[in-house]
Every structure is written in structure tokens, then in C-alpha cells.
């Protein structure tokens, strides 16, 4: 599935483009993935764990564009990806099909510009269009800005995984499960 392409104004007045990334965006998407992974411990991967080749990323982006149960929405400034969000199914089995999972990451220089709010809102709308009955996400306990953002959009805590992430330095971070019911 694709999101509707449109121009956005950020808090600083700059204009950028919201659209679904396609196969031609493989290189900037890989750069974005590696950069965001190195900017914070609040994501599930380290930069060296971004292991897709350009061709694999092209294939992945192509698959998502034509999958009615998956969507990606990215914010572009020229050819650079500033942030991206997605909704993917929790599982393909019949008992799980009603559940979608949200993921959001923004490049650090673009934090506090409203991108997280815009992308989260867009993905909630698209999750409803795709027929999901509930939307879920995982966020690390120390990521208070993200927790606040999700709460403002209507997500509530559903549980906690103690020591859900173990960092390279040996420290742990708890993982908070959050969700919202889209349809009863």
C-alpha cells in the first residue's frame, strides 16, 4: 500500500515531501537506516546490523508498495530520508491478522520538528484503511519523548518486557508494549 504523496511544512518553515519509498529510494533508505541506528540506543539495531544490499532493499521496497497489508511513509528533503514510519502485520496467521505494528524513526537533526507526530498520525489513518482492528508498538522505557508522542495519539501501555534490550556496554533497557484499539 502507499500513502498519499504531499508536501509538508515543518516547524522551522522548511518544506519536505511525504510519500511511500519505492525501489529507487533504496540507497537513501539504507543510509537513513544506518544513520538512525547510530544516533540512539532506542532502536533495535546497531548500524552494522543494517545488512541488506541495495538490490535486497529495492526488492523489499517494491514488495511493500504492492502489499495491501503493509505500508511505509517517509519524509524526504531532496533525496534524503528525514524520517520513516511503517505499519506491518504482527503475523500472517488468521488469529493475528487483525493486529498491525507501528514503527517510527527520525534522523536526529530533525527531532523536534513535528515529523514523529506527522508520521504517526499518517500511519494510524493508513492502519484503519488497511482494516487493522488494533495497532501496537514497542518503545524503550527511557524514550520519554516517544512515549509521550504515542500517548497523545491514543496509545496506552499494554505491558513491559524487563531487560528487553541489552546494549553493547552490558546495560539493559526495558521495552514497553503500547497499543490502541482501532475497531471493536
C-alpha positions in Angstrom: 0.0 0.0 0.0 1.1 3.6 -0.5 0.5 6.8 1.4 -0.8 9.8 -0.5 2.1 12.0 -1.7 2.1 15.5 -0.4 4.3 18.5 0.6 4.6 19.2 4.3 5.7 22.3 6.2 7.9 21.6 9.2 8.0 23.7 12.4 11.0 25.6 11.1 9.1 26.5 7.9 11.0 24.2 5.6 9.1 22.1 3.0 9.6 18.4 2.6 7.7 15.6 0.8 5.7 12.8 2.4 5.5 9.7 0.2 6.0 6.0 0.2 9.6 5.0 -0.6 10.0 2.9 -3.8 12.8 0.8 -5.2 14.6 3.9 -6.5 15.0 5.1 -2.9 17.0 2.0 -1.8 20.3 3.9 -1.3 18.9 6.8 0.7 16.8 4.3 2.8 19.9 2.3 3.6 21.7 5.4 4.6 18.8 6.5 6.8 18.6 3.1 8.5 22.4 3.1 9.3 22.4 6.7 10.4 19.3 6.4 12.7 20.7 3.2 14.2 23.9 5.1 15.2 22.1 8.1 16.7 20.3 6.5 19.5 20.1 3.3 21.6 16.3 3.4 21.3 16.2 1.4 18.0 16.5 -2.4 17.8 19.6 -2.4 15.6 23.2 -1.1 15.6 24.5 0.5 12.3 26.5 -2.6 11.4 23.3 -4.7 11.6 21.8 -2.9 8.6 22.7 -5.8 6.4 20.6 -5.5 3.2 22.3 -4.9 -0.1 20.9 -2.2 -2.4 19.2 -4.9 -4.5 17.6 -6.5 -1.5 16.3 -3.2 -0.3 15.0 -2.4 -3.7 13.1 -5.8 -3.7 11.8 -5.1 -0.2 10.5 -1.6 -1.0 8.9 -3.0 -4.2 7.1 -5.7 -2.2 5.8 -3.3 0.4 4.4 -0.9 -2.3 2.2 -3.7 -3.7 1.3 -5.4 -0.4 -2.2 -4.4 0.8 -1.3 -5.2 4.4 2.0 -3.2 4.7 2.7 0.5 4.2 5.7 2.8 4.6 5.5 6.6 4.8 8.8 8.6 4.6 9.6 12.2 4.7 12.1 13.3 2.0 14.1 16.5 1.7 15.6 16.4 -1.8 16.8 12.8 -2.0 17.5 12.4 1.8 15.1 10.5 4.1 14.5 12.5 7.2 12.2 10.0 8.9 10.1 7.0 8.1 7.2 5.1 9.7 5.6 1.8 8.8 2.7 -0.4 9.6 3.3 -4.1 9.1 1.2 -7.1 10.2 2.0 -8.7 13.5 1.6 -12.1 11.8 0.0 -13.7 8.7 -1.9 -16.4 10.5 -5.7 -15.9 10.8 -5.7 -15.3 14.5 -3.2 -12.4 14.2 -4.4 -10.7 11.0 -6.3 -8.0 12.9 -3.1 -6.7 14.6 -0.8 -4.2 13.0 2.6 -3.0 14.4 3.8 0.6 14.1 7.5 1.6 13.7 8.8 5.1 13.6 12.3 6.6 13.4 13.5 10.1 12.7 17.1 11.3 11.9 18.4 13.1 15.0 19.0 16.5 13.3 15.2 16.5 12.5 14.0 15.6 16.0 11.5 18.2 17.5 10.3 19.3 14.0 7.0 17.5 14.1 7.9 14.6 11.9 7.1 11.9 14.5 3.7 13.4 15.0 3.0 13.6 11.3 4.2 10.1 10.5 2.4 8.5 13.5 -0.9 10.2 12.5 -0.4 9.1 8.9 0.2 5.5 9.9 -2.8 5.4 12.2 -5.0 6.5 9.4 -3.5 4.0 7.0 -3.8 1.2 9.5 -7.5 1.9 9.6 -7.7 1.9 5.8 -5.9 -1.5 5.7 -8.5 -2.9 8.1 -6.4 -3.4 11.2 -8.5 -3.6 14.3 -5.7 -2.7 16.7 -2.3 -1.1 16.3 0.7 -2.0 18.5 4.2 -0.7 19.1 7.3 -1.3 21.2 9.2 1.6 22.8 12.1 1.7 25.2 11.4 2.9 28.7 13.9 5.7 28.6 12.4 7.2 25.4 10.1 9.6 27.2 9.5 11.8 24.2 8.3 8.9 22.1 6.1 7.5 24.9 4.5 11.0 25.2 4.0 11.2 21.4 2.3 7.8 21.3 0.1 8.7 24.3 -1.0 11.9 22.6 -2.1 9.8 19.7 -4.2 7.5 21.9 -1.8 4.6 22.6 -1.8 3.1 26.1 0.7 0.8 27.8 -0.2 -2.8 27.5 2.8 -4.4 29.1 6.5 -4.3 29.8 9.4 -6.6 29.0 12.0 -6.3 31.7 15.6 -6.0 30.2 14.1 -6.2 26.7 17.2 -4.7 25.2 20.8 -5.5 26.2 23.3 -2.9 24.9 26.9 -3.4 23.9 28.1 -2.0 27.2 26.1 -4.7 29.1 23.4 -2.4 30.4 19.7 -3.2 29.9 16.6 -1.2 28.8 13.0 -2.2 29.5 10.7 -2.5 26.5 7.2 -1.0 26.9 4.4 -2.5 24.8 1.8 0.0 23.8 -1.4 -0.3 21.8 -4.6 1.2 20.6 -7.9 -0.3 19.6 -8.9 0.9 16.1 -12.1 -1.0 15.8 -14.3 -3.1 18.2 
